[in-house]
Every structure is written in C-alpha cells, then in structure tokens.
Amino acid sequence: MTKNLTNRLKEHNSDGKKGAKYLRGKKPVSIVYFEKYSDIKAAMNRELEVKKWPKARKEALILAAEQKEK
C-alpha cells in the first residue's frame, strides 16, 4: 500500500533496503493491477480481502482490468 505508486515501484527495483525482501530476488518487478482509495482503512480491508483469494481469482481480476483498458 502506498500513496505514490511510481516511487514504490522504484524502491522495489532499487538495491536499497526499502523494497520488500520477498521481491529482492524477483527483479525487475512491474505493476499489473492497482486500485485507488481515498480512505486508508478501506484500502487495507480490500488488500486483505484480495490476499486471501486463490491465485486463479487474482489472475482473473487482473485479466478483467486489462480487458477494461482496451
């Protein structure tokens, strides 16, 4: 979760300590999906909800968003 998606992506792809440990061996990372919320509590609840989903459901969410963009 972040207020500045561009900076967060740079942190994950840099050699610094600010990026998540999990992603350090998976560089370069890219953003495939995001949602905007004005309320941090709603954003945190949504993040927890999506994290509990099976991988297939998360992939379907990403594909649906990609289809909307076209």
The first five atom37 places (N, CA, C, CB, O) and aatype in JSON, in Angstrom:
{
  "aatype": [12, 16, 11, 2, 10, 16, 2, 1, 10, 11, 6, 8, 2, 15, 3, 7, 11, 11, 7, 0, 11, 18, 10, 1, 7, 11, 11, 14, 19, 15, 9, 19, 18, 13, 6, 11, 18, 15, 3, 9, 11, 0, 0, 12, 2, 1, 6, 10, 6, 19, 11, 11, 17, 14, 11, 0, 1, 11, 6, 0, 10, 9, 10, 0, 0, 6, 5, 11, 6, 11],
  "atom_mask": [
    [1, 1, 1, 1, 1],
    [1, 1, 1, 1, 1],
    [1, 1, 1, 1, 1],
    [1, 1, 1, 1, 1],
    [1, 1, 1, 1, 1],
    [1, 1, 1, 1, 1],
    [1, 1, 1, 1, 1],
    [1, 1, 1, 1, 1],
    [1, 1, 1, 1, 1],
    [1, 1, 1, 1, 1],
    [1, 1, 1, 1, 1],
    [1, 1, 1, 1, 1],
    [1, 1, 1, 1, 1],
    [1, 1, 1, 1, 1],
    [1, 1, 1, 1, 1],
    [1, 1, 1, 0, 1],
    [1, 1, 1, 1, 1],
    [1, 1, 1, 1, 1],
    [1, 1, 1, 0, 1],
    [1, 1, 1, 1, 1],
    [1, 1, 1, 1, 1],
    [1, 1, 1, 1, 1],
    [1, 1, 1, 1, 1],
    [1, 1, 1, 1, 1],
    [1, 1, 1, 0, 1],
    [1, 1, 1, 1, 1],
    [1, 1, 1, 1, 1],
    [1, 1, 1, 1, 1],
    [1, 1, 1, 1, 1],
    [1, 1, 1, 1, 1],
    [1, 1, 1, 1, 1],
    [1, 1, 1, 1, 1],
    [1, 1, 1, 1, 1],
    [1, 1, 1, 1, 1],
    [1, 1, 1, 1, 1],
    [1, 1, 1, 1, 1],
    [1, 1, 1, 1, 1],
    [1, 1, 1, 1, 1],
    [1, 1, 1, 1, 1],
    [1, 1, 1, 1, 1],
    [1, 1, 1, 1, 1],
    [1, 1, 1, 1, 1],
    [1, 1, 1, 1, 1],
    [1, 1, 1, 1, 1],
    [1, 1, 1, 1, 1],
    [1, 1, 1, 1, 1],
    [1, 1, 1, 1, 1],
    [1, 1, 1, 1, 1],
    [1, 1, 1, 1, 1],
    [1, 1, 1, 1, 1],
    [1, 1, 1, 1, 1],
    [1, 1, 1, 1, 1],
    [1, 1, 1, 1, 1],
    [1, 1, 1, 1, 1],
    [1, 1, 1, 1, 1],
    [1, 1, 1, 1, 1],
    [1, 1, 1, 1, 1],
    [1, 1, 1, 1, 1],
    [1, 1, 1, 1, 1],
    [1, 1, 1, 1, 1],
    [1, 1, 1, 1, 1],
    [1, 1, 1, 1, 1],
    [1, 1, 1, 1, 1],
    [1, 1, 1, 1, 1],
    [1, 1, 1, 1, 1],
    [1, 1, 1, 1, 1],
    [1, 1, 1, 1, 1],
    [1, 1, 1, 1, 1],
    [1, 1, 1, 1, 1],
    [1, 1, 1, 1, 1]
  ],
  "atom_positions": [
    [[0.85, -1.16, 0.0], [0.0, 0.0, 0.0], [0.9, 1.22, 0.0], [-0.97, 0.0, 1.21], [1.89, 1.28, 0.72]],
    [[0.53, 2.2, -0.82], [1.37, 3.39, -0.94], [0.54, 4.57, -1.43], [2.55, 3.14, -1.89], [-0.53, 4.39, -2.02]],
    [[1.03, 5.76, -1.18], [0.41, 6.96, -1.72], [1.03, 7.33, -3.06], [0.55, 8.13, -0.73], [0.4, 8.03, -3.86]],
    [[2.25, 6.86, -3.32], [2.95, 7.19, -4.55], [3.43, 5.9, -5.21], [4.14, 8.15, -4.27], [4.47, 5.36, -4.85]],
    [[2.67, 5.43, -6.18], [2.94, 4.16, -6.83], [4.26, 4.16, -7.59], [1.81, 3.81, -7.77], [4.99, 3.17, -7.57]],
    [[4.57, 5.25, -8.24], [5.81, 5.35, -9.02], [7.03, 5.21, -8.11], [5.87, 6.69, -9.77], [7.96, 4.46, -8.42]],
    [[7.03, 5.92, -6.98], [8.16, 5.83, -6.06], [8.27, 4.44, -5.46], [8.02, 6.86, -4.95], [9.38, 3.93, -5.28]],
    [[7.14, 3.82, -5.14], [7.17, 2.48, -4.55], [7.76, 1.47, -5.53], [5.77, 2.05, -4.13], [8.53, 0.59, -5.13]],
    [[7.41, 1.6, -6.79], [7.96, 0.7, -7.8], [9.48, 0.88, -7.91], [7.29, 0.96, -9.17], [10.22, -0.09, -8.03]],
    [[9.93, 2.13, -7.86], [11.37, 2.4, -7.89], [12.07, 1.77, -6.68], [11.64, 3.91, -7.93], [13.16, 1.22, -6.81]],
    [[11.44, 1.86, -5.5], [12.02, 1.27, -4.3], [12.17, -0.24, -4.46], [11.15, 1.59, -3.07], [13.2, -0.81, -4.08]],
    [[11.16, -0.89, -5.0], [11.22, -2.34, -5.18], [12.3, -2.76, -6.18], [9.87, -2.87, -5.63], [12.91, -3.82, -6.03]],
    [[12.53, -1.94, -7.18], [13.5, -2.29, -8.22], [14.92, -1.78, -7.91], [13.05, -1.73, -9.54], [15.86, -2.09, -8.64]],
    [[15.06, -1.01, -6.84], [16.39, -0.5, -6.48], [17.14, -1.53, -5.64], [16.27, 0.85, -5.72], [16.59, -2.57, -5.27]],
    [[18.38, -1.23, -5.34], [19.19, -2.11, -4.5], [19.13, -1.71, -3.03], [20.64, -2.09, -4.96], [19.85, -2.27, -2.2]],
    [[18.27, -0.74, -2.71], [18.15, -0.26, -1.32], [17.4, -1.24, -0.43], [0.0, 0.0, 0.0], [17.0, -2.32, -0.86]],
    [[17.21, -0.84, 0.81], [16.56, -1.67, 1.81], [15.05, -1.4, 1.92], [17.21, -1.46, 3.16], [14.37, -2.08, 2.69]],
    [[14.51, -0.43, 1.17], [13.11, -0.06, 1.33], [12.16, -1.02, 0.63], [12.89, 1.32, 0.8], [11.0, -1.13, 1.04]],
    [[12.61, -1.71, -0.39], [11.75, -2.66, -1.09], [11.52, -3.91, -0.26], [0.0, 0.0, 0.0], [12.33, -4.23, 0.61]],
    [[10.44, -4.6, -0.53], [10.11, -5.81, 0.22], [11.17, -6.9, 0.0], [8.73, -6.34, -0.18], [11.62, -7.09, -1.13]],
    [[11.55, -7.59, 1.06], [12.55, -8.66, 0.97], [12.11, -9.73, -0.03], [12.79, -9.3, 2.34], [12.93, -10.25, -0.79]],
    [[10.83, -10.04, -0.02], [10.28, -11.08, -0.9], [10.57, -10.78, -2.37], [8.78, -11.21, -0.68], [10.79, -11.7, -3.16]],
    [[10.57, -9.5, -2.74], [10.74, -9.13, -4.14], [12.19, -8.91, -4.56], [9.96, -7.89, -4.42], [12.45, -8.73, -5.75]],
    [[13.12, -8.93, -3.63], [14.52, -8.63, -3.97], [15.1, -9.6, -4.98], [15.36, -8.66, -2.72], [15.94, -9.21, -5.79]],
    [[14.69, -10.84, -4.95], [15.21, -11.83, -5.9], [14.36, -11.97, -7.15], [0.0, 0.0, 0.0], [14.62, -12.85, -7.97]],
    [[13.36, -11.13, -7.31], [12.42, -11.25, -8.43], [12.42, -10.0, -9.31], [11.01, -11.52, -7.9], [11.39, -9.66, -9.9]],
    [[13.55, -9.32, -9.39], [13.62, -8.08, -10.16], [13.79, -8.35, -11.64], [14.77, -7.21, -9.66], [14.33, -9.39, -12.01]],
    [[13.35, -7.46, -12.48], [12.57, -6.27, -12.17], [11.1, -6.61, -11.94], [12.7, -5.24, -13.3], [10.56, -7.53, -12.56]],
    [[10.47, -5.87, -11.06], [9.04, -6.05, -10.83], [8.28, -5.0, -11.63], [8.7, -5.95, -9.32], [8.81, -3.94, -11.96]],
    [[7.03, -5.3, -11.92], [6.17, -4.33, -12.62], [4.79, -4.37, -11.97], [6.08, -4.65, -14.15], [4.44, -5.33, -11.3]],
    [[4.04, -3.33, -12.19], [2.69, -3.23, -11.63], [1.71, -3.75, -12.67], [2.35, -1.77, -11.21], [1.68, -3.26, -13.8]],
    [[0.92, -4.73, -12.29], [-0.06, -5.29, -13.22], [-1.49, -4.92, -12.83], [0.08, -6.8, -13.27], [-2.41, -5.06, -13.64]],
    [[-1.68, -4.44, -11.6], [-3.02, -4.09, -11.15], [-2.92, -3.18, -9.93], [-3.85, -5.36, -10.83], [-2.06, -3.37, -9.07]],
    [[-3.82, -2.2, -9.85], [-3.91, -1.37, -8.65], [-5.31, -0.79, -8.54], [-2.85, -0.25, -8.66], [-6.03, -0.7, -9.53]],
    [[-5.68, -0.4, -7.35], [-6.94, 0.27, -7.07], [-6.63, 1.5, -6.24], [-7.95, -0.67, -6.34], [-5.69, 1.51, -5.45]],
    [[-7.42, 2.55, -6.43], [-7.26, 3.78, -5.65], [-8.36, 3.89, -4.61], [-7.27, 5.02, -6.58], [-9.53, 3.6, -4.89]],
    [[-7.98, 4.3, -3.4], [-8.92, 4.53, -2.32], [-8.55, 5.83, -1.62], [-8.93, 3.35, -1.32], [-7.37, 6.12, -1.43]],
    [[-9.55, 6.62, -1.24], [-9.26, 7.85, -0.52], [-9.16, 7.57, 0.98], [-10.36, 8.9, -0.79], [-8.59, 8.37, 1.73]],
    [[-9.71, 6.45, 1.42], [-9.71, 6.07, 2.83], [-8.75, 4.91, 3.05], [-11.15, 5.69, 3.3], [-8.92, 3.85, 2.45]],
    [[-7.75, 5.08, 3.91], [-6.74, 4.05, 4.11], [-7.33, 2.77, 4.71], [-5.63, 4.57, 5.01], [-6.88, 1.67, 4.39]],
    [[-8.34, 2.91, 5.56], [-8.95, 1.73, 6.16], [-9.62, 0.86, 5.09], [-9.97, 2.13, 7.23], [-9.5, -0.36, 5.12]],
    [[-10.31, 1.49, 4.16], [-10.95, 0.76, 3.06], [-9.89, 0.09, 2.19], [-11.83, 1.71, 2.2], [-10.09, -1.04, 1.74]],
    [[-8.78, 0.77, 1.96], [-7.7, 0.2, 1.15], [-7.09, -1.02, 1.84], [-6.61, 1.26, 0.9], [-6.81, -2.03, 1.19]],
    [[-6.89, -0.93, 3.14], [-6.32, -2.05, 3.89], [-7.27, -3.25, 3.9], [-5.99, -1.63, 5.33], [-6.84, -4.39, 3.75]],
    [[-8.55, -2.98, 4.07], [-9.54, -4.07, 4.04], [-9.57, -4.75, 2.69], [-10.93, -3.53, 4.39], [-9.65, -5.98, 2.61]],
    [[-9.51, -3.96, 1.63], [-9.51, -4.53, 0.27], [-8.26, -5.36, 0.04], [-9.62, -3.42, -0.79], [-8.33, -6.44, -0.55]],
    [[-7.11, -4.86, 0.48], [-5.86, -5.6, 0.32], [-5.94, -6.96, 1.04], [-4.67, -4.78, 0.87], [-5.55, -7.98, 0.47]],
    [[-6.44, -6.97, 2.25], [-6.58, -8.22, 3.0], [-7.54, -9.18, 2.28], [-7.08, -7.95, 4.42], [-7.3, -10.38, 2.22]],
    [[-8.62, -8.62, 1.75], [-9.6, -9.44, 1.03], [-8.96, -10.13, -0.17], [-10.78, -8.59, 0.58], [-9.09, -11.34, -0.35]],
    [[-8.26, -9.36, -0.98], [-7.66, -9.9, -2.2], [-6.53, -10.89, -1.87], [-7.12, -8.77, -3.08], [-6.38, -11.9, -2.56]],
    [[-5.76, -10.62, -0.83], [-4.67, -11.52, -0.46], [-5.18, -12.9, -0.07], [-3.88, -10.92, 0.7], [-4.45, -13.89, -0.22]],
    [[-6.39, -13.0, 0.41], [-6.97, -14.28, 0.82], [-7.5, -15.09, -0.37], [-8.09, -14.05, 1.81], [-7.76, -16.29, -0.24]],
    [[-7.65, -14.45, -1.5], [-8.18, -15.14, -2.68], [-7.18, -16.16, -3.22], [-8.54, -14.13, -3.78], [-5.98, -16.0, -3.03]],
    [[-7.69, -17.2, -3.89], [-6.77, -18.12, -4.59], [-6.12, -17.41, -5.78], [-7.53, -19.39, -5.07], [-6.64, -16.42, -6.29]],
    [[-5.0, -17.93, -6.22], [-4.24, -17.33, -7.31], [-5.09, -17.15, -8.57], [-3.02, -18.18, -7.64], [-4.99, -16.12, -9.24]],
    [[-5.92, -18.13, -8.9], [-6.74, -18.06, -10.11], [-7.7, -16.87, -10.07], [-7.52, -19.36, -10.29], [-7.93, -16.22, -11.09]],
    [[-8.25, -16.6, -8.91], [-9.19, -15.47, -8.79], [-8.45, -14.13, -8.93], [-9.93, -15.52, -7.43], [-8.97, -13.2, -9.54]],
    [[-7.25, -14.05, -8.39], [-6.44, -12.84, -8.53], [-6.07, -12.62, -10.0], [-5.16, -12.94, -7.67], [-6.12, -11.49, -10.5]],
    [[-5.71, -13.7, -10.69], [-5.37, -13.59, -12.11], [-6.59, -13.16, -12.92], [-4.83, -14.93, -12.64], [-6.44, -12.38, -13.87]],
    [[-7.77, -13.63, -12.57], [-8.99, -13.23, -13.27], [-9.26, -11.74, -13.06], [-10.2, -14.07, -12.77], [-9.71, -11.06, -13.98]],
    [[-8.99, -11.24, -11.87], [-9.15, -9.81, -11.58], [-8.23, -8.98, -12.46], [-8.87, -9.52, -10.08], [-8.64, -7.96, -13.02]],
    [[-6.99, -9.42, -12.6], [-6.01, -8.71, -13.43], [-6.44, -8.74, -14.89], [-4.61, -9.33, -13.28], [-6.39, -7.71, -15.57]],
    [[-6.86, -9.89, -15.38], [-7.3, -10.01, -16.77], [-8.51, -9.14, -17.06], [-7.61, -11.47, -17.1], [-8.6, -8.52, -18.12]],
    [[-9.44, -9.1, -16.13], [-10.63, -8.26, -16.31], [-10.25, -6.79, -16.41], [-11.62, -8.47, -15.15], [-10.82, -6.05, -17.22]],
    [[-9.3, -6.36, -15.59], [-8.84, -4.97, -15.61], [-8.15, -4.66, -16.94], [-7.89, -4.68, -14.43], [-8.33, -3.58, -17.5]],
    [[-7.36, -5.61, -17.43], [-6.68, -5.42, -18.72], [-7.68, -5.3, -19.85], [-5.71, -6.58, -19.01], [-7.5, -4.49, -20.76]],
    [[-8.75, -6.09, -19.8], [-9.77, -6.05, -20.85], [-10.53, -4.71, -20.82], [-10.77, -7.22, -20.68], [-10.91, -4.19, -21.87]],
    [[-10.73, -4.14, -19.63], [-11.39, -2.84, -19.5], [-10.58, -1.74, -20.15], [-11.64, -2.52, -18.03], [-11.13, -0.8, -20.73]],
    [[-9.24, -1.85, -20.04], [-8.35, -0.83, -20.59], [-8.4, -0.77, -22.1], [-6.93, -1.09, -20.16], [-8.18, 0.29, -22.68]],
    [[-8.7, -1.89, -22.75], [-8.69, -1.95, -24.21], [-9.91, -1.35, -24.83], [-8.55, -3.36, -24.67], [-10.03, -1.33, -26.06]]
  ]
}
